[in-house]
Amino acid sequence: MSRKISAIPADYADWLADIKTRVATARQRAALAANAELIRLYWQIGRDILQRQSAQGWGSKVIERLARDLRAAFPEMKGFSARNLMYMRDFAEAWPDAEIVQQLAAQLPWFHIVVLITRLKDDPAREWYARRAIAAGWSRVTLELNIRNRLHERQGQAVTNFDARLPVPHSGLAHETLKDPYLFDFLGLGDEAHERDIENALVRHITRFLLELGSGFAFMGRQFRLEVEGDEFFVDLLFYHTRLKCYVVVELKATAFKPEHAGQLNFYLTAVDRQIKAPDDKPTIGLLLCKTKKRTVAEYALSGIDKPIGVAEYQLVRALPEALVTSLPTVEELESELGAIDDGEFEAATGKRDLHVGGEDKGEKE
């Protein structure tokens, strides 16, 4: 007597979801491993070129011959142009320590490394951007934008009272989340713009605004309404930070910082904590963005405030020297320089168009 088999088991959907997760995880691990091998190969070739140039004194003609021979031996592989071999040499020169390459550079796609070695000559700054790119999953576009905007000089520079108002290590993480100044030159506004004009423009350009704020910020709303004993109050901009696990209230002031601004923001934070914050959320943080500030005045004002608040300036017109801005090539110009190299190399090696490593980098398609 034949045994009748049921159509689909009751737990099939859960089982299928689990298999999909395992397949995706395995593919990601394979992509990361393939990328790491490619980066190590490039570093080893660059190291050999450096050593032979130093010992034997040969120059660009040997590199051009090597490029031709490698392309002939491996016609299916891209990336063996003479220019890219020079980038490999520069890579090995910038990161001579094989252990650092293994731990840090091997986690980045090659184009990220080329951006780092061509845009930055300072070793600590190069390593700082590399670590941030890995942690936040920056794309090449975001990496270049952050280098152009000197993020390493601005990150964690806001005046805050976080050390006194937040527990360790949350206070340190929150402090590093804020920067000073914030660059809003993408809004196309002049220095005399009013608060509401700035707010409207930030919402219109929310993608760029989120990129400037940094990874983890989720936009919740503008002019967010709060009611206290029948009176209405409106928060300029409300965010939720997915890594800090807390709400962030942003207030804009088109004037210099005044101590009373901190008192107003302290009130908003109390209202959000009591009316909106979930029991498992961390304390709400305030960010007061002013046209200018006197650091000591801001420090004095925040010392007597109960809630965690940061004060930073914003710039509507870029303050970087124009010569520096125009001397930095764009990503498109860099890719043009690379000639024979394109993302197809990484697609073949990793199965991905642009490898991201564990982050929340969104919005660079604008």
C-alpha positions as a Markdown table, in Angstrom:
| # | Residue | x | y | z |
|---|---|---|---|---|
| 1 | Met | 0.0 | 0.0 | 0.0 |
| 2 | Ser | 1.5 | 3.4 | -1.1 |
| 3 | Arg | 2.1 | 6.0 | 1.5 |
| 4 | Lys | 0.5 | 9.4 | 0.9 |
| 5 | Ile | 2.9 | 12.3 | 1.3 |
| 6 | Ser | 1.6 | 15.7 | 2.4 |
| 7 | Ala | 2.1 | 18.6 | 0.0 |
| 8 | Ile | 4.2 | 21.1 | 2.0 |
| 9 | Pro | 5.3 | 20.7 | 5.7 |
| 10 | Ala | 3.9 | 23.2 | 8.1 |
| 11 | Asp | 7.4 | 24.5 | 9.0 |
| 12 | Tyr | 8.6 | 24.8 | 5.3 |
| 13 | Ala | 8.5 | 28.6 | 5.2 |
| 14 | Asp | 10.7 | 28.9 | 8.3 |
| 15 | Trp | 13.1 | 26.3 | 7.0 |
| 16 | Leu | 13.3 | 28.0 | 3.6 |
| 17 | Ala | 14.0 | 31.4 | 5.3 |
| 18 | Asp | 16.8 | 29.8 | 7.3 |
| 19 | Ile | 18.4 | 28.3 | 4.3 |
| 20 | Lys | 18.2 | 31.6 | 2.4 |
| 21 | Thr | 19.9 | 33.3 | 5.3 |
| 22 | Arg | 22.7 | 30.7 | 5.4 |
| 23 | Val | 23.2 | 31.0 | 1.6 |
| 24 | Ala | 23.4 | 34.8 | 1.8 |
| 25 | Thr | 25.8 | 34.6 | 4.7 |
| 26 | Ala | 28.0 | 32.1 | 2.9 |
| 27 | Arg | 28.0 | 34.2 | -0.3 |
| 28 | Gln | 29.0 | 37.3 | 1.7 |
| 29 | Arg | 31.9 | 35.4 | 3.4 |
| 30 | Ala | 33.1 | 34.1 | 0.1 |
| 31 | Ala | 33.0 | 37.7 | -1.3 |
| 32 | Leu | 34.9 | 39.1 | 1.6 |
| 33 | Ala | 37.5 | 36.2 | 1.3 |
| 34 | Ala | 37.9 | 36.8 | -2.4 |
| 35 | Asn | 38.4 | 40.5 | -1.9 |
| 36 | Ala | 40.9 | 39.9 | 0.8 |
| 37 | Glu | 42.9 | 37.6 | -1.4 |
| 38 | Leu | 42.9 | 40.2 | -4.2 |
| 39 | Ile | 44.1 | 43.0 | -1.9 |
| 40 | Arg | 46.9 | 40.8 | -0.5 |
| 41 | Leu | 48.0 | 39.9 | -4.1 |
| 42 | Tyr | 48.1 | 43.5 | -5.1 |
| 43 | Trp | 50.1 | 44.4 | -2.0 |
| 44 | Gln | 52.6 | 41.6 | -2.6 |
| 45 | Ile | 53.1 | 42.7 | -6.2 |
| 46 | Gly | 53.5 | 46.3 | -5.1 |
| 47 | Arg | 56.1 | 45.2 | -2.4 |
| 48 | Asp | 58.0 | 43.3 | -5.1 |
| 49 | Ile | 58.1 | 46.3 | -7.4 |
| 50 | Leu | 59.3 | 48.5 | -4.5 |
| 51 | Gln | 62.1 | 46.1 | -3.6 |
| 52 | Arg | 63.3 | 45.6 | -7.1 |
| 53 | Gln | 63.2 | 49.2 | -7.9 |
| 54 | Ser | 65.3 | 49.9 | -4.8 |
| 55 | Ala | 67.7 | 47.1 | -5.4 |
| 56 | Gln | 68.0 | 47.2 | -9.2 |
| 57 | Gly | 67.1 | 50.8 | -10.0 |
| 58 | Trp | 64.7 | 50.1 | -12.9 |
| 59 | Gly | 61.8 | 52.4 | -13.6 |
| 60 | Ser | 58.6 | 52.8 | -15.6 |
| 61 | Lys | 59.6 | 50.8 | -18.7 |
| 62 | Val | 60.0 | 47.6 | -16.7 |
| 63 | Ile | 56.5 | 48.2 | -15.2 |
| 64 | Glu | 55.0 | 48.8 | -18.6 |
| 65 | Arg | 56.6 | 45.5 | -19.8 |
| 66 | Leu | 55.3 | 43.7 | -16.7 |
| 67 | Ala | 51.8 | 45.0 | -17.4 |
| 68 | Arg | 51.9 | 43.7 | -20.9 |
| 69 | Asp | 53.2 | 40.3 | -19.8 |
| 70 | Leu | 50.6 | 39.9 | -17.1 |
| 71 | Arg | 47.7 | 40.9 | -19.3 |
| 72 | Ala | 48.9 | 38.4 | -21.9 |
| 73 | Ala | 49.2 | 35.7 | -19.2 |
| 74 | Phe | 45.8 | 36.5 | -17.6 |
| 75 | Pro | 43.6 | 38.0 | -20.4 |
| 76 | Glu | 40.5 | 37.3 | -18.4 |
| 77 | Met | 41.7 | 39.5 | -15.5 |
| 78 | Lys | 41.4 | 43.3 | -15.3 |
| 79 | Gly | 43.7 | 45.4 | -13.2 |
| 80 | Phe | 47.1 | 44.8 | -14.7 |
| 81 | Ser | 47.5 | 48.1 | -16.4 |
| 82 | Ala | 50.8 | 49.9 | -15.8 |
| 83 | Arg | 49.0 | 52.6 | -13.9 |
| 84 | Asn | 47.4 | 50.1 | -11.6 |
| 85 | Leu | 50.7 | 48.4 | -11.0 |
| 86 | Met | 52.0 | 51.9 | -9.9 |
| 87 | Tyr | 49.0 | 52.1 | -7.5 |
| 88 | Met | 50.0 | 48.7 | -6.1 |
| 89 | Arg | 53.5 | 50.0 | -5.5 |
| 90 | Asp | 52.1 | 53.1 | -3.8 |
| 91 | Phe | 49.8 | 50.8 | -1.7 |
| 92 | Ala | 52.8 | 48.8 | -0.4 |
| 93 | Glu | 54.7 | 52.0 | 0.2 |
| 94 | Ala | 51.8 | 53.6 | 2.2 |
| 95 | Trp | 51.2 | 50.4 | 4.2 |
| 96 | Pro | 54.5 | 48.6 | 4.5 |
| 97 | Asp | 53.3 | 46.4 | 7.5 |
| 98 | Ala | 51.9 | 43.2 | 6.2 |
| 99 | Glu | 49.9 | 42.7 | 9.5 |
| 100 | Ile | 48.1 | 46.0 | 9.1 |
| 101 | Val | 47.3 | 45.1 | 5.5 |
| 102 | Gln | 45.8 | 41.8 | 6.7 |
| 103 | Gln | 43.8 | 43.4 | 9.5 |
| 104 | Leu | 42.7 | 46.6 | 7.9 |
| 105 | Ala | 43.3 | 47.1 | 4.2 |
| 106 | Ala | 42.2 | 43.6 | 3.2 |
| 107 | Gln | 38.7 | 44.4 | 4.4 |
| 108 | Leu | 38.3 | 47.2 | 1.8 |
| 109 | Pro | 37.7 | 47.1 | -1.9 |
| 110 | Trp | 40.6 | 48.1 | -4.1 |
| 111 | Phe | 39.0 | 51.4 | -5.3 |
| 112 | His | 38.6 | 52.4 | -1.6 |
| 113 | Ile | 42.4 | 51.8 | -1.1 |
| 114 | Val | 43.3 | 53.8 | -4.2 |
| 115 | Val | 41.2 | 56.7 | -2.9 |
| 116 | Leu | 43.0 | 56.5 | 0.4 |
| 117 | Ile | 46.5 | 56.4 | -1.0 |
| 118 | Thr | 45.9 | 59.1 | -3.7 |
| 119 | Arg | 43.9 | 61.5 | -1.4 |
| 120 | Leu | 45.8 | 61.2 | 1.9 |
| 121 | Lys | 49.5 | 61.4 | 2.6 |
| 122 | Asp | 49.2 | 61.4 | 6.4 |
| 123 | Asp | 49.4 | 57.8 | 7.8 |
| 124 | Pro | 47.2 | 58.3 | 10.9 |
| 125 | Ala | 44.5 | 60.0 | 8.8 |
| 126 | Arg | 44.6 | 57.3 | 6.2 |
| 127 | Glu | 44.2 | 54.6 | 8.8 |
| 128 | Trp | 41.4 | 56.6 | 10.5 |
| 129 | Tyr | 39.4 | 56.8 | 7.3 |
| 130 | Ala | 40.0 | 53.1 | 6.5 |
| 131 | Arg | 38.7 | 52.0 | 9.9 |
| 132 | Arg | 35.6 | 54.3 | 9.6 |
| 133 | Ala | 34.9 | 53.0 | 6.1 |
| 134 | Ile | 35.0 | 49.4 | 7.3 |
| 135 | Ala | 32.8 | 50.1 | 10.4 |
| 136 | Ala | 30.2 | 52.2 | 8.5 |
| 137 | Gly | 30.3 | 50.4 | 5.2 |
| 138 | Trp | 31.1 | 53.6 | 3.2 |
| 139 | Ser | 30.9 | 53.4 | -0.5 |
| 140 | Arg | 33.7 | 55.0 | -2.6 |
| 141 | Val | 31.6 | 58.1 | -3.1 |
| 142 | Thr | 31.0 | 58.6 | 0.6 |
| 143 | Leu | 34.7 | 57.9 | 1.4 |
| 144 | Glu | 35.8 | 60.6 | -1.0 |
| 145 | Leu | 33.1 | 63.0 | 0.2 |
| 146 | Asn | 34.2 | 62.6 | 3.8 |
| 147 | Ile | 37.9 | 63.1 | 2.9 |
| 148 | Arg | 37.0 | 66.2 | 0.9 |
| 149 | Asn | 35.0 | 67.5 | 3.9 |
| 150 | Arg | 37.9 | 66.7 | 6.4 |
| 151 | Leu | 35.7 | 64.6 | 8.5 |
| 152 | His | 38.6 | 63.5 | 10.7 |
| 153 | Glu | 39.1 | 67.1 | 11.8 |
| 154 | Arg | 35.4 | 67.6 | 12.7 |
| 155 | Gln | 34.3 | 64.3 | 14.2 |
| 156 | Gly | 33.7 | 64.4 | 17.9 |
| 157 | Gln | 34.5 | 68.1 | 18.2 |
| 158 | Ala | 31.1 | 69.4 | 19.3 |
| 159 | Val | 30.8 | 70.9 | 22.8 |
| 160 | Thr | 28.8 | 68.4 | 24.9 |
| 161 | Asn | 27.9 | 67.5 | 28.5 |
| 162 | Phe | 27.7 | 63.8 | 27.7 |
| 163 | Asp | 30.5 | 62.8 | 30.1 |
| 164 | Ala | 28.4 | 64.1 | 33.0 |
| 165 | Arg | 24.9 | 63.1 | 31.7 |
| 166 | Leu | 25.4 | 59.7 | 30.1 |
| 167 | Pro | 26.9 | 56.5 | 31.4 |
| 168 | Val | 30.2 | 55.0 | 30.0 |
| 169 | Pro | 30.6 | 53.8 | 27.3 |
| 170 | His | 27.4 | 55.4 | 25.9 |
| 171 | Ser | 28.8 | 58.9 | 26.6 |
| 172 | Gly | 31.9 | 58.3 | 24.4 |
| 173 | Leu | 29.9 | 56.8 | 21.6 |
| 174 | Ala | 27.4 | 59.7 | 21.6 |
| 175 | His | 30.2 | 62.3 | 21.7 |
| 176 | Glu | 31.9 | 60.7 | 18.7 |
| 177 | Thr | 28.6 | 60.7 | 16.8 |
| 178 | Leu | 28.5 | 64.5 | 16.7 |
| 179 | Lys | 30.9 | 66.8 | 14.8 |
| 180 | Asp | 31.7 | 70.5 | 14.6 |
| 181 | Pro | 31.2 | 72.2 | 12.3 |
| 182 | Tyr | 28.5 | 70.7 | 10.1 |
| 183 | Leu | 28.8 | 71.5 | 6.4 |
| 184 | Phe | 25.5 | 72.5 | 4.7 |
| 185 | Asp | 27.0 | 74.0 | 1.6 |
| 186 | Phe | 25.0 | 71.6 | -0.5 |
| 187 | Leu | 21.8 | 73.6 | 0.4 |
| 188 | Gly | 22.8 | 76.5 | -1.9 |
| 189 | Leu | 21.9 | 79.1 | 0.8 |
| 190 | Gly | 23.8 | 82.2 | 1.8 |
| 191 | Asp | 25.0 | 83.0 | 5.3 |
| 192 | Glu | 21.9 | 85.3 | 5.9 |
| 193 | Ala | 19.4 | 82.5 | 5.5 |
| 194 | His | 16.7 | 82.2 | 8.2 |
| 195 | Glu | 16.1 | 79.2 | 10.4 |
| 196 | Arg | 13.0 | 78.1 | 8.6 |
| 197 | Asp | 14.7 | 78.4 | 5.2 |
| 198 | Ile | 17.5 | 76.2 | 6.4 |
| 199 | Glu | 15.1 | 73.7 | 7.9 |
| 200 | Asn | 13.1 | 73.5 | 4.7 |
| 201 | Ala | 16.2 | 73.1 | 2.6 |
| 202 | Leu | 17.6 | 70.3 | 4.9 |
| 203 | Val | 14.3 | 68.4 | 4.5 |
| 204 | Arg | 14.4 | 68.8 | 0.7 |
| 205 | His | 17.9 | 67.5 | 0.7 |
| 206 | Ile | 17.4 | 64.9 | 3.4 |
| 207 | Thr | 19.6 | 62.4 | 1.7 |
| 208 | Arg | 22.6 | 64.7 | 1.8 |
| 209 | Phe | 21.7 | 65.8 | 5.3 |
| 210 | Leu | 21.7 | 62.3 | 6.6 |
| 211 | Leu | 25.1 | 61.7 | 5.0 |
| 212 | Glu | 26.5 | 64.8 | 6.7 |
| 213 | Leu | 25.0 | 63.7 | 10.1 |
| 214 | Gly | 26.6 | 60.2 | 9.7 |
| 215 | Ser | 25.6 | 56.6 | 9.9 |
| 216 | Gly | 22.7 | 55.5 | 12.1 |
| 217 | Phe | 20.4 | 58.5 | 11.8 |
| 218 | Ala | 16.8 | 57.8 | 10.8 |
| 219 | Phe | 14.6 | 60.8 | 10.1 |
| 220 | Met | 11.4 | 60.9 | 12.1 |
| 221 | Gly | 9.9 | 64.3 | 11.2 |
| 222 | Arg | 10.1 | 68.0 | 11.1 |
| 223 | Gln | 8.2 | 70.5 | 13.3 |
| 224 | Phe | 7.4 | 67.5 | 15.5 |
| 225 | Arg | 4.5 | 68.3 | 17.7 |
| 226 | Leu | 4.6 | 68.0 | 21.5 |
| 227 | Glu | 1.7 | 68.9 | 23.8 |
| 228 | Val | 2.3 | 69.7 | 27.4 |
| 229 | Glu | -0.8 | 70.7 | 29.5 |
| 230 | Gly | -2.7 | 71.9 | 26.4 |
| 231 | Asp | 0.2 | 74.0 | 25.1 |
| 232 | Glu | 1.8 | 73.0 | 21.7 |
| 233 | Phe | 5.5 | 72.9 | 21.1 |
| 234 | Phe | 7.3 | 72.0 | 17.9 |
| 235 | Val | 10.7 | 70.3 | 17.6 |
| 236 | Asp | 12.6 | 71.5 | 14.5 |
| 237 | Leu | 13.9 | 68.0 | 13.5 |
| 238 | Leu | 13.5 | 64.7 | 15.2 |
| 239 | Phe | 15.7 | 61.6 | 14.5 |
| 240 | Tyr | 16.2 | 58.2 | 15.9 |
| 241 | His | 19.8 | 56.9 | 16.1 |
| 242 | Thr | 19.8 | 53.1 | 15.4 |
| 243 | Arg | 23.2 | 52.5 | 16.9 |
| 244 | Leu | 22.9 | 54.7 | 20.0 |
| 245 | Lys | 19.3 | 53.4 | 20.4 |
| 246 | Cys | 17.9 | 56.8 | 21.3 |
| 247 | Tyr | 16.0 | 59.8 | 19.9 |
| 248 | Val | 18.0 | 62.8 | 18.8 |
| 249 | Val | 16.3 | 66.3 | 18.8 |
| 250 | Val | 18.0 | 68.8 | 16.5 |
| 251 | Glu | 17.3 | 72.5 | 16.9 |
| 252 | Leu | 18.5 | 75.1 | 14.4 |
| 253 | Lys | 19.4 | 78.7 | 15.3 |
| 254 | Ala | 20.4 | 81.2 | 12.7 |
| 255 | Thr | 22.2 | 83.2 | 15.3 |
| 256 | Ala | 25.2 | 82.9 | 17.7 |
| 257 | Phe | 24.7 | 80.4 | 20.6 |
| 258 | Lys | 22.9 | 81.8 | 23.6 |
| 259 | Pro | 22.6 | 80.1 | 27.0 |
| 260 | Glu | 18.8 | 80.2 | 26.8 |
| 261 | His | 18.9 | 78.0 | 23.7 |
| 262 | Ala | 20.2 | 75.1 | 25.9 |
| 263 | Gly | 17.3 | 75.6 | 28.3 |
| 264 | Gln | 14.7 | 75.4 | 25.5 |
| 265 | Leu | 16.3 | 72.3 | 24.1 |
| 266 | Asn | 16.4 | 70.8 | 27.6 |
| 267 | Phe | 12.6 | 71.2 | 27.9 |
| 268 | Tyr | 12.1 | 69.4 | 24.5 |
| 269 | Leu | 14.3 | 66.5 | 25.6 |
| 270 | Thr | 12.3 | 66.1 | 28.8 |
| 271 | Ala | 9.1 | 66.0 | 26.8 |
| 272 | Val | 10.4 | 63.5 | 24.3 |
| 273 | Asp | 11.7 | 61.3 | 27.1 |
| 274 | Arg | 8.4 | 61.3 | 28.9 |
| 275 | Gln | 6.0 | 61.1 | 26.0 |
| 276 | Ile | 7.8 | 59.2 | 23.2 |
| 277 | Lys | 10.8 | 57.3 | 24.4 |
| 278 | Ala | 10.2 | 53.6 | 24.9 |
| 279 | Pro | 11.4 | 51.9 | 28.1 |
| 280 | Asp | 14.3 | 50.2 | 26.4 |
| 281 | Asp | 15.5 | 53.4 | 24.6 |
| 282 | Lys | 18.5 | 55.3 | 25.8 |
| 283 | Pro | 18.1 | 58.9 | 27.0 |
| 284 | Thr | 17.2 | 61.3 | 24.3 |
| 285 | Ile | 20.1 | 63.5 | 23.0 |
| 286 | Gly | 19.9 | 67.1 | 21.9 |
| 287 | Leu | 21.9 | 68.7 | 19.1 |
| 288 | Leu | 21.9 | 72.5 | 18.9 |
| 289 | Leu | 23.1 | 73.8 | 15.6 |
| 290 | Cys | 24.1 | 77.5 | 15.7 |
| 291 | Lys | 25.6 | 79.9 | 13.2 |
| 292 | Thr | 28.4 | 80.6 | 15.6 |
| 293 | Lys | 29.3 | 79.8 | 19.2 |
| 294 | Lys | 31.8 | 80.8 | 21.9 |
| 295 | Arg | 33.1 | 77.5 | 23.2 |
| 296 | Thr | 33.5 | 78.6 | 26.8 |
| 297 | Val | 30.0 | 80.1 | 26.9 |
| 298 | Ala | 28.6 | 76.8 | 25.5 |
| 299 | Glu | 30.5 | 74.8 | 28.1 |
| 300 | Tyr | 29.2 | 77.0 | 31.0 |
| 301 | Ala | 25.6 | 76.8 | 29.7 |
| 302 | Leu | 25.6 | 73.0 | 29.4 |
| 303 | Ser | 27.2 | 72.4 | 32.8 |
| 304 | Gly | 23.9 | 73.3 | 34.5 |
| 305 | Ile | 21.7 | 71.4 | 32.1 |
| 306 | Asp | 20.1 | 68.0 | 33.2 |
| 307 | Lys | 19.8 | 66.4 | 29.7 |
| 308 | Pro | 22.6 | 65.4 | 27.3 |
| 309 | Ile | 23.1 | 68.2 | 24.8 |
| 310 | Gly | 25.7 | 68.9 | 22.2 |
| 311 | Val | 26.4 | 72.4 | 20.6 |
| 312 | Ala | 27.9 | 72.7 | 17.2 |
| 313 | Glu | 28.2 | 75.3 | 14.4 |
| 314 | Tyr | 27.0 | 74.9 | 10.9 |
| 315 | Gln | 28.4 | 76.4 | 7.7 |
| 316 | Leu | 26.2 | 77.3 | 4.8 |
| 317 | Val | 29.2 | 78.3 | 2.7 |
| 318 | Arg | 32.2 | 76.0 | 2.5 |
| 319 | Ala | 35.1 | 77.3 | 4.5 |
| 320 | Leu | 37.7 | 75.0 | 2.9 |
| 321 | Pro | 40.3 | 76.9 | 0.9 |
| 322 | Glu | 39.1 | 76.9 | -2.8 |
| 323 | Ala | 42.6 | 75.8 | -4.0 |
| 324 | Leu | 42.3 | 72.6 | -1.8 |
| 325 | Val | 38.8 | 71.9 | -3.0 |
| 326 | Thr | 39.6 | 72.2 | -6.7 |
| 327 | Ser | 42.8 | 70.2 | -6.4 |
| 328 | Leu | 41.0 | 67.1 | -5.3 |
| 329 | Pro | 39.9 | 65.0 | -8.3 |
| 330 | Thr | 36.5 | 63.5 | -8.3 |
| 331 | Val | 35.7 | 59.8 | -8.2 |
| 332 | Glu | 34.9 | 59.9 | -11.9 |
| 333 | Glu | 38.3 | 61.4 | -12.7 |
| 334 | Leu | 40.0 | 58.8 | -10.6 |
| 335 | Glu | 38.1 | 56.0 | -12.4 |
| 336 | Ser | 39.1 | 57.5 | -15.7 |
| 337 | Glu | 42.8 | 57.5 | -14.6 |
| 338 | Leu | 42.6 | 53.8 | -13.7 |
| 339 | Gly | 42.0 | 53.1 | -17.4 |
| 340 | Ala | 41.7 | 49.3 | -17.7 |
| 341 | Ile | 40.4 | 48.8 | -14.2 |
| 342 | Asp | 36.7 | 48.9 | -13.6 |
| 343 | Asp | 34.2 | 47.5 | -11.1 |
| 344 | Gly | 34.0 | 44.3 | -13.3 |
| 345 | Glu | 37.2 | 43.2 | -11.6 |
| 346 | Phe | 35.5 | 43.2 | -8.3 |
| 347 | Glu | 32.3 | 41.8 | -9.7 |
| 348 | Ala | 34.3 | 38.8 | -10.9 |
| 349 | Ala | 36.2 | 38.5 | -7.7 |
| 350 | Thr | 33.5 | 39.1 | -5.2 |
| 351 | Gly | 30.2 | 38.7 | -6.9 |
| 352 | Lys | 29.3 | 42.3 | -5.9 |
| 353 | Arg | 29.2 | 45.6 | -7.7 |
| 354 | Asp | 30.6 | 47.6 | -4.8 |
| 355 | Leu | 31.6 | 45.7 | -1.7 |
| 356 | His | 30.2 | 47.1 | 1.5 |
| 357 | Val | 31.4 | 45.8 | 4.8 |
| 358 | Gly | 28.8 | 45.8 | 7.6 |
| 359 | Gly | 27.4 | 49.3 | 7.7 |
| 360 | Glu | 24.4 | 51.5 | 7.1 |
| 361 | Asp | 25.8 | 53.6 | 4.3 |
| 362 | Lys | 22.8 | 54.8 | 2.3 |
| 363 | Gly | 21.9 | 57.7 | 0.1 |
| 364 | Glu | 24.9 | 58.3 | -2.1 |
| 365 | Lys | 22.8 | 57.8 | -5.2 |
| 366 | Glu | 21.7 | 61.4 | -5.1 |
